[in-house]
């Protein structure tokens, strides 16, 4: 399951608010209603990104922290050396000034 942009904003807000956050603080700070913020948090709980810290407070789960850290760095891939192609003479080259007739 991926994280939607609005869910990612909720994860960032929980991180920015400290160890725990409640819906009544998350929603208004993001410009969401508390009802919509609650729906997003429930979705994040179901996905394992957020955990309950209390009856009305939430904290980031390890999976949510990993999402905020970003993707793991991928080692740089070495490019293959370019193949050297031998020069091949072109055959059937027309001389300048000679045009084919249109049919």
N, C-alpha and C positions, 0 to 999 in steps of 0.2 A: 504494500500500500504506500502510495506517495503522499506527500504533504502539500495541500493546496496553499496558495499564497496567503490567504487570510488566516489559515491555521499556523503558517510560519510566523506571521505577525504576532499571533497570540503567544507562541513559544518565545519569541524575542521579548515580548512584554513581561512574561513571567520571569525570564532571566533578568531583565532590567529592574524589576520591582524587588528583587532579592530572592531569598530562599523560597518563600511562599507568597502566593497572591490569591486574591479572591475575585470572583466574577464582577462584583460591584466596582472594582478598581480597574480591571482589565478592559471591560467594554467601553466605558466612557473615554478612556485615554486613547483608544484606537478609533473612536468615532462609531462604535457599534452599540446597539442596544444590549442591555444585560442579557436579554433572552437569546439573542444571536450569539453572544460570547459564550453563553452556557451551552448552546448546541455545538459550537466549535470545540469547546473543552471536552464535552462528552465524546465527541468523535476522536479527539486526541487521546483520551483515556482508553477508548476501545482499541486504538492502534498501538497503545503502549508507549506513547510519547510523553504523557503527563500522568501523574499519580496523585491521589488525594493525600493531603497533608493533615487535614482535619475535616470537620463536617462541611465547611464552606470554603476551605482553602485548598490550593493545589500547588504542586511543585513539579519541576521537570524530572522525568524518569531518565535513566541512562540513555535510552534510545533517543529521547528528545534532545539531550545534550549533544549526542553524536551528530544529529541533524544540524544543529546550530554551529558545530565546529566545521562543517563543510565536508566535501568529499575527501577521501584520503589522497595524498599526493601520488600521482602515477609516475613511475620512473620514465625518464626521457627515452624515447625509442630512437635507436641509431638508424640513420638512413643508409640504405644500401648504396654502394658506389654505382655511379652511372655506368651503363654499358657503353663501351666504345664501339660505334658502328663504323665499319669501313666505308670509305667514299665509293659510291657506286655510280658509274657514268650513266647519265640519262640518255635513253634511246628515243629516237624519233622527235628530236627537238626541231621545231620549225624555225626557219630563218626569219629575220625581221622583215616586215613589209609584205609578207605573203599571207593572204587571208583566205579562209575557206569560204566557199559560196554557201549562202543560206538556201535551204530547200523549202 
